[in-house]
Amino acid sequence: MQKLVPQSPGQLLILAEFWIEGKIVPKKRGRTFRRGGKTITTLPANYRKWQKDAIASLQKQARYNKVIIDQYPVSLYGWFFRQSTGDVNNLGGAIEDALVKGGILVDDSKKYVSENHFQFALGGDNKGCLVRVCEASSTAPPPYHVTRMNAALLRQNGII
């Protein structure tokens, strides 16, 4: 895999970049029930379908770009374009789960993912999420700066 080199000093080394098309379904809390003496936990059908599609997309992009993440811990950056619903933490959790279940990341625990920065972004013609897996750093700010608080204001004004 060819690593994307930082454009200027102080920028993070990008290990991989992915685009997940469409509306991101926020991570859901599993529903637990008992059947035949066994405890079963299930996720809502719309989340399972989204996760299956997202995993397939991530795996296809990883194969095409020959992505191998062999350096841990990493930092995750994600920007949600044209996403009007969902808590940014639950959206980010859904992305992390898809990266792990798709075999892109070993695990999403702090041992492997030292930090994550997911946020709503301005612009873009397509609905989806841009995800960057970067070398770990606790000092570099994310390239875009749209917080949840001002995302609501931007939404009110029809910008996102």
Stockholm file with secondary structure:
# STOCKHOLM 1.0

chainA/1-160         MQKLVPQSPGQLLILAEFWIEGKIVPKKRGRTFRRGGKTITTLPANYRKWQKDAIASLQKQARYNKVIIDQYPVSLYGWFFRQSTGDVNNLGGAIEDALVKGGILVDDSKKYVSENHFQFALGGDNKGCLVRVCEASSTAPPPYHVTRMNAALLRQNGII
#=GR chainA/1-160 SS CCCBCCSSTTCCCEEEEEEEESCCCCCCCCEEEEETTEEEEECCHHHHHHHHHHHHHHHHHHHHTTCCCCSCSEEEEEEEESCCSSCHHHHHHHHHHHHHHTTSSSCCSTTTEEEEEEEEESCCSSCEEEEEEEECCSSCCCSSCCCHHHHHHHHHTTCC
#=GC SS_cons         CCCBCCSSTTCCCEEEEEEEESCCCCCCCCEEEEETTEEEEECCHHHHHHHHHHHHHHHHHHHHTTCCCCSCSEEEEEEEESCCSSCHHHHHHHHHHHHHHTTSSSCCSTTTEEEEEEEEESCCSSCEEEEEEEECCSSCCCSSCCCHHHHHHHHHTTCC
//
